[in-house]
Amino acid sequence: MVYGEKPQTHHIDMNTPSVARMYDALLGGVTNYAVDRDACNQLLSIAPSTQLLARNNRAFLGRVVRYLVKEKGVHQFLDHGSGLPSLENVHEVAQDLNENCRVAYVDNDPMVHAFGKTILDENDNTMVIDADMRDSSKIFQAAEGFFDWEKPIGALFVSVLHCLADTNDDQDPGAMIKRVASKLPPGSFLVICQLVSDKATVRTKVTELMDEATGGQWGRVREPDEVRAYFDGLTIVNPPGLVDVVDWMPDTPPPPPEHRATDWIEWGGVARV
């Protein structure tokens, strides 16, 4: 169900690629258009491991949620930039372990919002918040009556920060992370990862392609040290620390060096507030 929203009409732009629909296409989903698939093909020409990274990231999300539920007793999740429904969505993973887990999804993509309302309408322990992930005031206000604010919350920023530009104000990704951390109950956790590359050409080409393709709805590919700064003031779960997500508490043997991406990776980890 949807909290804090007035009925409104959302326009779905089928002529401009959407990051959410591109991610769906990379995962083999069907909730996307030809324009999204074309943009994915351009992206793959620059960074051939992109599809592998999308799947690795999805697996990481599932492991993180299971870890927080089973090992840390977290039964509430705030998923920023959740994207389109796919396999092993956060509420499915969490509620498989504890049916009382509550999950709030945040996204401002109109297709995500429409599908979320349809799919989650019968699940009283889920909600969809139609908001820009940087609009913390709106998000926390919408979730006010949904979460138990005396208990820990897992705030997820999984493969979304590269969609946000550096702005040097309260809309900056780093400022947003600090703001969310300050609003969470004690004992909460933040999960943060994003696309990084040590190759300047990959960072530049991907950033230029995605910025143009999405009409400016993109930030940039960063370097690991920049993502590390998002964890300042937080207690990183270590081991494994901040790593390529395939190495974060893997439940199967991680890929050997010859089968790893060499162009870019999803990099980050988990930290306690």
C-alpha positions, 0 to 999 in steps of 0.5 A: 500500500502507499502512504502519504500520497494523494491520487495523481497521474504519473507520466511514463516517458517511453522515449527516454531511458530510465535507470530503473528500466535499464537495470530491469533489462540487465537482469533479464526482466520484461518491464522495459522498452526498446529505448532502455535496451538500446541504452544498455547495449551502448553501456555494454560496449563501454563496460562489457561486465555491466550485466554481470555486475547487475546480477552480482549486485542483486545477489549482494542485496539478498545476502545483506538483507538475510544477514541483517534479519538473521544476525542483527535482528533488523526487521525494518528496511527502508530501500532507497531507489528500489527500482522495479520488482524483480526476483528476491525483492527485499520484502520477499527475502526479509519476510521469508525469514520473519513474516512481520518484517516491514519494508518501505520502498522509495522511488520516484520512477513512475513505472516503479510506483505503478508496479509497486502499488499493484504488486504490494497492495495486499501486503500490509507490511510493505509500502511504497513512497513516491519520492526522490531518495534525497527528499529525506523529510518527505520519506521519513514523514511518509514512513512515520506511522509505518515503522517502529522508531524504537527499533533498528532500521536497515537503510539501503542505498544499493547501486543508486548513489551513482545516479546522484550528482555531487552538489556540495549542498544538502542534496549531495550524496554524502550529505544525504547519507549523514542526514539519513543516519542522523534520523535512524534509531540507535542500532540501525544499519546503512548498506551502501554500494555503488559503481566504481572504476579505477579507469578514468576512461570508463568513469568518463565515458559511462558518466557521459553516456548515462547523463545524455541517455537519461536526460540528466538523471545520473550522477557519476561513476566514482572511485573507491575512496570517494565511496569510502567517505560516505561511511565516515562516522559509521562503524563498518561491519568488518570483516569483510569491510568495504569490498567488491560486493561479490566478496561481501559474505559470499554464500558461494565461492567468489569468482577467481580473478580471471572471471572478475570484471576489469572495467568497473565493479559494485563496491561498498559494504554495511555499517552500523549507525 
